[in-house]
């Protein structure tokens, strides 16, 4: 991370965006697994 003061907000937003993408991916994976297990029963 460079010391440019203007990039702080953009870096924070991109970090939040990456985290939310990972969170959505994990959530989708969990739901898919649960549905798959329920269908097998």
C-alpha positions in Angstrom: 0.0 0.0 0.0 1.5 3.3 -1.0 1.1 6.5 1.1 -1.2 8.3 -1.3 -4.0 10.0 0.7 -6.5 10.1 -2.1 -6.5 6.3 -2.7 -7.6 5.5 0.9 -11.4 5.5 0.2 -11.0 3.6 -3.1 -8.8 1.0 -1.5 -11.3 0.5 1.3 -14.2 0.2 -1.2 -12.3 -2.3 -3.3 -11.4 -4.3 -0.1 -15.1 -4.3 0.9 -16.1 -5.3 -2.6 -13.7 -8.3 -2.6 -14.9 -9.3 0.9 -18.6 -9.2 -0.2 -17.8 -11.2 -3.3 -16.1 -13.9 -1.2 -19.0 -13.8 1.3 -21.6 -14.2 -1.5 -19.6 -17.1 -3.0 -19.4 -18.9 0.3 -23.1 -18.3 0.9 -24.0 -19.7 -2.5 -21.8 -22.7 -2.0 -23.4 -23.4 1.4 -26.9 -23.1 0.1 -26.1 -25.4 -2.9 -24.6 -28.0 -0.6 -27.6 -27.9 1.8 -30.1 -28.2 -1.1 -28.1 -31.1 -2.6 -28.1 -32.9 0.8 -31.8 -32.3 1.3 -32.6 -33.6 -2.2 -30.6 -36.8 -1.6 -32.7 -37.7 1.4 
